[in-house]
């Protein structure tokens, strides 16, 4: 019996060892079952390997914190819990030139709430090129910029806006046409605007000048006067170039000028150049002057004297109209043409000596104080109304060189008593006067004494 019992016990132990007792192993994570339960005996088993996005699996642990792996032997029913660690990712912030601004490690799924600051001269940082609210992997992030924009304002000398523009950093602004300023020459702008790096206000720079000039015919013309002197001295040359003319209206309506000193190089005074210069008292024209334009000195009420050069060839219409204070006029033989009314209404002229080829229409009309009239042998023609209403004339000599006389040449010359000529020209002159119209004139045509 003992032998049998001993043999049975050995068999039972063997069967127990061979059949083994079974246990249940369960797998959980964060309260959720991950895998189906497995049955294990007294031998090691391969435990499942769970995966979860953004997490790194660290192993299985039971409630007591004991760790299990593929070499572990279970001795009872066991619930295992997955242990995790969040994945860590490398995030690099790069600048525009790929230099590293900052590098950091970030847990999966978290955002970067306070990214590094990025700066670039002349540019405005506008953000990063990747979203940073949830990091799910290694990441390279690059700074994004846009050029800064600046306001560029161009103003005139009084601060009034001429132009305004938005210009990007480092670029050039486009300037407006420089504003003209009477009495000044534009030199440039007060600031460089080829490379704009900030908001900027740009103003013109001027230099004070007395004369505005215009180039023509190989010399300068004075186009305007900006000074305030009573005596104006016009230079002979500017920058080595002669001053040859006074442009139309250059000094018109200047009420301050009393005297003008003309350059020896002067050849022309254009129309209305000194019109209505009511303080101008005396003019001495330089030798070399050839042309005086229409109305050049009209309404210069204070003008008392005008000395004409032997080079003068033309005087335009009404050139000295209404110059009330001129007392004497001497016109040179060089004068070939005269416009109408050159000295009309010069009521204080008492003496006129004329050597021009032609005495123009209404040349001395209304010169009511003209008493002494000398007509030189150079005169060939006297145009209509030349001495109309010269009411102080008493006697006139007309040389035989005059071959034509216009209507009303002495009309309204109430005091005129005698028109004289050379004896051999007497009949010719009478014939000329018989062919023209005269009113309010009663004179004899007589031989010269």
C-alpha positions in Angstrom: 0.0 0.0 0.0 2.7 2.5 0.8 4.4 1.8 -2.5 1.1 2.4 -4.3 0.4 5.5 -2.4 3.9 6.8 -3.1 3.5 6.0 -6.8 0.2 7.8 -7.0 1.6 10.9 -5.3 4.4 11.1 -7.8 1.9 10.7 -10.6 -0.4 13.4 -9.2 2.5 15.8 -8.9 3.5 15.0 -12.5 0.0 15.6 -13.7 -0.2 18.8 -11.8 3.0 19.9 -13.3 2.0 18.9 -16.8 -1.6 20.2 -16.7 -0.7 23.4 -14.8 -3.2 25.9 -13.3 -4.4 28.7 -15.7 -4.6 32.4 -14.9 -6.3 35.4 -16.7 -4.2 38.4 -17.7 -6.1 41.6 -18.7 -4.6 44.7 -20.4 -5.8 48.3 -19.8 -4.8 51.9 -20.4 -6.5 55.0 -19.1 -9.5 53.0 -18.1 -10.0 51.3 -21.5 -9.3 47.7 -22.3 -6.6 47.5 -24.9 -6.4 43.8 -25.8 -8.5 40.6 -25.2 -7.6 38.7 -22.1 -5.1 35.9 -22.3 -4.7 32.8 -20.3 -1.3 32.0 -18.9 0.2 29.1 -17.0 3.4 28.8 -15.1 5.5 29.8 -18.1 6.6 33.2 -19.5 4.5 34.6 -22.4 5.0 37.3 -25.0 3.0 40.3 -23.8 1.4 42.5 -26.5 3.0 45.8 -27.3 0.5 48.6 -27.5 0.9 51.8 -29.6 -0.7 55.2 -29.1 -0.2 58.3 -31.2 2.1 60.8 -29.5 3.1 58.4 -26.7 6.0 56.1 -26.1 5.2 52.7 -24.4 7.2 52.2 -21.3 5.9 48.8 -20.2 3.2 46.9 -18.3 2.6 47.4 -14.5 0.1 45.9 -12.2 -1.9 47.8 -9.5 1.0 47.5 -7.1 3.4 49.0 -9.6 5.3 45.8 -10.4 6.6 45.7 -13.9 5.9 42.8 -16.2 7.7 41.8 -19.4 8.1 38.7 -21.6 10.1 37.0 -18.9 7.5 37.4 -16.2 5.6 34.4 -14.7 2.1 35.0 -13.5 0.9 33.3 -10.3 -2.6 34.6 -10.4 -5.1 36.5 -12.3 -3.5 39.8 -13.1 -4.7 43.2 -14.6 -1.8 45.0 -16.3 -1.8 48.7 -17.0 0.1 50.3 -19.8 2.6 52.9 -18.8 3.3 55.7 -21.2 5.5 58.8 -21.7 4.6 61.6 -24.0 6.9 61.8 -27.1 9.3 64.7 -27.2 9.9 66.4 -30.5 12.7 68.8 -31.5 11.4 72.2 -32.8 13.9 74.6 -34.5 13.0 78.2 -35.3 15.1 79.5 -38.2 15.5 83.1 -39.4 15.3 84.3 -43.1 19.0 83.3 -43.6 18.4 79.8 -42.0 20.3 80.8 -38.9 18.9 79.2 -35.7 16.9 81.7 -33.6 16.0 79.1 -31.0 15.8 75.3 -30.6 13.5 73.6 -28.1 11.9 70.2 -27.1 8.2 70.0 -27.0 5.8 67.3 -25.8 3.5 65.8 -28.4 0.2 67.5 -28.7 1.1 70.6 -26.8 1.3 74.1 -28.4 4.0 76.7 -28.2 2.2 79.7 -26.8 5.2 81.9 -26.5 7.4 81.4 -29.6 10.7 83.4 -29.8 10.7 86.9 -31.2 12.2 87.4 -34.7 13.6 90.7 -36.0 15.0 91.8 -39.3 16.0 95.3 -40.2 13.6 97.0 -42.5 11.1 94.2 -42.3 8.0 93.5 -40.2 7.7 90.1 -38.7 4.4 88.6 -39.7 4.5 85.1 -38.2 5.9 81.6 -38.6 5.4 79.4 -41.6 4.1 76.5 -39.6 1.2 76.2 -37.1 2.4 76.0 -33.5 -0.8 75.1 -31.7 -0.2 71.3 -31.7 3.2 69.8 -32.1 3.0 66.2 -33.6 6.5 65.7 -34.8 10.0 67.2 -35.3 9.5 70.6 -36.8 11.5 73.3 -38.6 9.8 76.6 -38.5 10.9 79.6 -40.5 10.2 83.3 -39.8 8.0 85.2 -42.3 8.6 88.9 -43.0 7.3 91.6 -45.2 9.1 94.8 -46.1 8.2 97.7 -43.9 6.3 100.5 -45.7 7.1 104.1 -45.0 5.3 107.4 -45.8 7.3 109.8 -47.9 6.0 113.3 -48.2 7.4 116.0 -50.5 6.5 119.6 -49.5 7.1 123.0 -50.9 9.0 125.8 -49.2 5.9 126.7 -47.2 5.3 123.2 -46.0 2.4 122.6 -48.4 2.2 119.0 -49.5 3.3 118.4 -53.1 3.2 114.6 -53.2 2.8 111.7 -50.8 3.7 108.1 -51.4 4.2 104.8 -49.7 7.6 103.4 -50.3 9.0 100.0 -49.2 12.1 99.7 -47.1 15.3 100.2 -49.1 13.6 101.4 -52.2 13.7 104.8 -53.8 10.9 107.5 -53.8 9.9 109.2 -56.9 10.1 113.0 -56.5 7.5 115.4 -58.0 8.5 118.2 -60.4 10.3 120.8 -58.3 8.0 123.8 -57.6 9.0 127.1 -59.1 9.6 129.9 -56.7 9.9 133.4 -58.0 13.3 134.9 -57.2 14.9 131.6 -56.4 16.6 128.8 -58.3 16.0 125.2 -57.2 19.1 123.4 -56.1 17.6 120.0 -55.1 15.9 118.3 -52.2 17.0 118.5 -48.5 17.2 114.8 -48.0 18.3 111.7 -50.0 15.4 109.5 -51.0 17.3 106.8 -52.9 17.1 104.4 -50.0 14.1 105.0 -47.8 14.4 103.5 -44.3 11.8 105.5 -42.3 9.0 107.9 -42.6 10.3 111.1 -44.1 9.4 114.7 -45.1 11.4 116.1 -47.9 11.6 119.8 -48.7 13.1 121.8 -51.6 16.3 123.7 -51.3 16.6 127.1 -53.1 19.1 129.8 -53.7 18.1 133.4 -53.9 18.6 135.0 -57.3 18.0 138.5 -58.7 17.3 137.4 -62.2 15.5 134.6 -64.0 17.4 133.9 -67.3 16.5 132.3 -70.6 19.0 131.2 -73.2 18.4 132.0 -76.8 20.4 133.1 -79.9 23.8 132.5 -78.2 23.1 134.5 -75.1 21.0 135.1 -72.0 17.8 137.0 -71.9 16.7 138.4 -68.5 13.3 136.8 -68.0 12.3 138.3 -64.7 13.7 140.4 -61.8 13.2 139.3 -58.2 15.3 141.9 -56.4 14.1 144.9 -54.5 16.7 147.5 -55.5 15.8 150.9 -56.8 18.8 150.8 -59.2 19.0 147.6 -61.1 22.4 146.7 -62.7 22.0 144.1 -65.3 25.2 142.1 -65.7 27.2 141.9 -69.0 27.4 138.2 -68.8 26.4 135.2 -66.7 28.6 132.2 -66.4 30.7 133.6 -69.3 27.7 134.0 -71.6 26.7 137.5 -72.6 23.4 139.0 -71.6 21.8 140.0 -75.0 18.2 140.7 -74.2 15.4 141.6 -71.8 12.5 139.2 -72.3 8.8 140.2 -72.7 7.3 141.5 -69.4 10.6 140.9 -67.5 10.2 144.0 -65.3 6.5 144.7 -65.9 4.6 146.4 -63.1 7.6 146.8 -60.9 6.8 150.0 -59.1 10.1 150.2 -57.1 12.7 150.5 -59.9 14.0 154.1 -60.5 17.0 153.5 -62.7 18.3 150.7 -64.9 21.9 150.2 -65.9 22.0 148.1 -69.1 24.9 145.9 -70.2 27.0 146.8 -73.2 26.1 143.4 -74.7 22.4 144.2 -74.8 20.8 143.9 -78.3 17.1 143.6 -77.6 14.4 144.8 -75.2 11.3 142.8 -75.8 7.6 143.9 -75.7 6.3 145.2 -72.3 9.7 144.6 -70.7 9.3 147.6 -68.5 5.6 148.3 -68.9 4.0 150.3 -66.1 7.3 150.8 -64.2 5.9 154.0 -62.8 9.0 154.9 -60.7 11.5 154.6 -63.6 13.0 158.0 -64.2 15.9 157.7 -66.6 17.1 155.3 -69.3 20.4 155.4 -71.2 20.5 152.7 -73.8 23.9 151.1 -74.6 25.5 151.3 -78.0 24.7 148.0 -79.6 21.0 147.9 -78.8 19.0 147.2 -81.9 15.4 146.5 -81.0 12.9 148.0 -78.5 9.7 146.0 -78.5 6.1 147.1 -78.4 5.0 148.8 -75.2 8.4 148.2 -73.8 8.2 151.4 -71.6 4.6 152.3 -72.0 3.0 153.9 -68.9 6.3 154.7 -67.3 4.9 157.9 -66.0 8.0 159.1 -64.2 10.4 158.7 -67.1 12.1 162.0 -67.9 14.8 161.0 -70.3 15.6 158.3 -72.8 18.8 158.4 -74.7 18.8 156.2 -77.9 22.0 154.7 -79.4 23.2 155.0 -82.9 22.7 151.2 -83.4 18.9 151.2 -82.8 17.0 149.8 -85.9 13.5 149.2 -84.7 11.0 150.6 -82.1 7.7 148.7 -81.7 4.1 149.9 -81.3 3.4 152.2 -78.3 6.9 151.6 -77.0 6.9 154.8 -75.0 3.1 155.5 -74.9 2.0 157.7 -72.1 5.4 158.6 -70.8 4.2 161.9 -69.6 7.5 163.5 -68.4 9.9 162.9 -71.3 11.0 166.3 -72.5 13.3 165.6 -75.4 13.5 162.8 -78.0 16.4 162.3 -80.5 16.0 159.3 -82.9 19.1 158.1 -84.7 19.6 157.6 -88.4 20.1 153.9 -87.8 16.3 153.6 -87.0 14.7 151.9 -90.0 11.2 151.0 -88.8 8.8 152.4 -86.2 5.6 150.9 -84.9 2.4 152.8 -84.4 2.1 155.3 -81.6 5.7 155.0 -80.4 5.6 158.3 -78.5 1.9 158.8 -78.5 0.5 160.9 -75.6 3.9 161.9 -74.3 2.4 165.2 -73.4 5.6 166.9 -72.0 7.8 166.4 -75.0 9.0 169.8 -76.1 11.7 168.9 -78.6 11.9 166.0 -81.1 14.8 165.5 -83.5 14.2 162.7 -85.9 16.8 161.1 -88.2 14.9 157.8 -88.8 13.9 156.7 -92.3 10.3 156.5 -91.4 8.2 158.4 -88.9 5.6 155.8 -88.0 1.8 156.0 -87.7 0.8 158.2 -84.7 4.4 158.4 -83.7 4.0 161.7 -81.8 0.2 161.9 -81.7 -1.1 163.8 -78.7 2.3 165.3 -77.8 0.6 168.6 -77.0 3.7 170.4 -75.8 5.9 169.6 -78.7 7.3 173.0 -80.0 10.5 172.2 -81.7 10.4 169.5 -84.4 13.6 168.7 -86.4 13.1 166.3 -89.3 16.5 165.2 -90.6 17.5 164.6 -94.2 17.4 160.8 -93.5 13.6 160.8 -93.2 11.9 159.5 -96.3 8.3 158.9 -95.2 6.0 160.4 -92.6 3.0 158.1 -91.9 -0.6 159.1 -91.1 -1.4 160.9 -87.8 2.4 161.1 -87.1 1.9 164.5 -85.4 -1.8 164.5 -84.8 -2.9 167.0 -82.2 0.6 168.4 -81.5 -1.1 171.6 -80.6 2.0 173.6 -79.7 3.7 173.3 -83.0 4.1 176.6 -84.8 6.6 175.9 -87.6 8.0 172.7 -89.1 10.7 172.1 -91.7 10.3 169.1 -94.0 13.4 168.2 -96.1 13.3 167.3 -99.7 14.2 163.7 -98.7 10.6 163.1 -97.6 8.7 161.6 -100.6 5.5 160.5 -98.8 3.3 162.0 -96.2 0.1 160.3 -94.7 -3.3 161.7 -93.9 -3.9 163.8 -90.9 -0.2 164.2 -90.3 -0.8 167.7 -88.8 -4.5 167.5 -88.1 -5.6 169.3 -84.9 -2.3 171.2 -84.9 -4.2 174.5 -84.3 -1.1 176.7 -83.8 0.8 175.4 -86.8 1.4 178.4 -89.1 4.1 177.4 -91.5 5.5 174.2 -93.0 8.8 175.0 -94.7 11.0 173.2 -97.2 13.9 173.9 -99.5 12.9 176.2 -102.4 13.5 173.5 -105.0 11.2 171.2 -103.1 8.4 173.7 -102.5 6.1 172.6 -105.4 6.6 169.0 -104.7 5.7 169.4 -101.0 2.6 171.4 -101.9 1.6 168.6 -104.3 2.0 166.0 -101.6 -0.2 168.0 -99.1 -2.8 168.5 -101.8 -3.3 164.8 -101.9 -3.8 164.1 -98.2 -6.6 164.8 -95.7 -6.1 167.3 -92.9 -8.6 168.7 -90.4 -8.3 171.6 -88.0 -5.1 172.6 -89.6 -4.4 176.0 -91.3 -0.8 176.6 -92.3 1.2 177.8 -95.2 3.8 175.8 -97.2 6.7 178.2 -97.6 10.3 178.1 -98.6 12.9 177.8 -96.0 14.6 181.1 -95.1 
